[in-house]
Amino acid sequence: MSKPILAVDVDGVVSLFGFDEPPDRSEAKFELIDGMVHCISLLAGERLKRLGEVYELVWATGWEDKANDYLPNILGVPELPHLTFDGAARFGSAHWKLGPLDEYGKGRPLAWIDDSFDESCYEWARERDDPTLLVPTESHLGLEEVQVEALTAWASGL
């Protein structure tokens, strides 16, 4: 059986924002990416590598192919396939990702980690024919160990 898919958002999962105090330098670093400063969670790299052992990872981000231009070198992860949204990206929501996610994940179990789920995302997950798990993050914390544990447990239970 093939691995389930894990769709990975970047902003609010790997690139942290909205914090009062910047994270410790051992946990995150500031990077200039396409003219914008991003606070990249260094912990996310190790966590994504572990999740890659049980999932087929795919970038599900408005960064699209730009994620592979920067993140593998910063995080120490391999290049990943990425979804294309044809300019539909909207900051502060995730519903614009549903069509491409649905197409990419057709016929396969799919988990999705993002910081901007709305009710339409949860409705989509409930109505999918295949097992689906949405895992929310807090944008100032990103991918934490608790989400890794939940994702790993879900995948092993399929």
C-alpha positions, 0 to 999 in steps of 0.5 A: 500500500502506498503512503498517505499524503501529507499536504504541508502549508508553509506560512504558519507551519514552517514560516512563523509569524505573529509572535510577541517574542522571536523564537530562540535562535536554536529553534528558528532563523530569519531568512530573506526570501524573495525580498521578504524576511521569514522566520523559518522554524528549524525544528520543522525540518527534523519533524518533516523528515520524520513525517516523510517516513510515513507520508508522501509529503507535498507542499500545499502553499501559495509559495508553490514551486518557490518552496523548493527554491529555499526550504530544502537548503534551510531545513535539510529536507528533500525537494517535494512535489508542490500543488499549483493554485493558478493565482488563487492564493489568499492570505488568511484562509485555506479554502482556495487550496481545496480544488488542487488538494482534491485532485492531487489526493483523489483515491488516497488518504490525505492529511493536511497541516495548515494554520488557516482552516475555515469551515469549508475546509472541514466540510470538504474533509468530512465529505471526502470519500477517502480518509482525511485529517486536518491538523491546525497549527498556530502561526507563531508556533508552527509544526510542533511535536504534538502535531507530529505525534497525531499525524504519525498515529493517524497514518499508522491507524489506516 
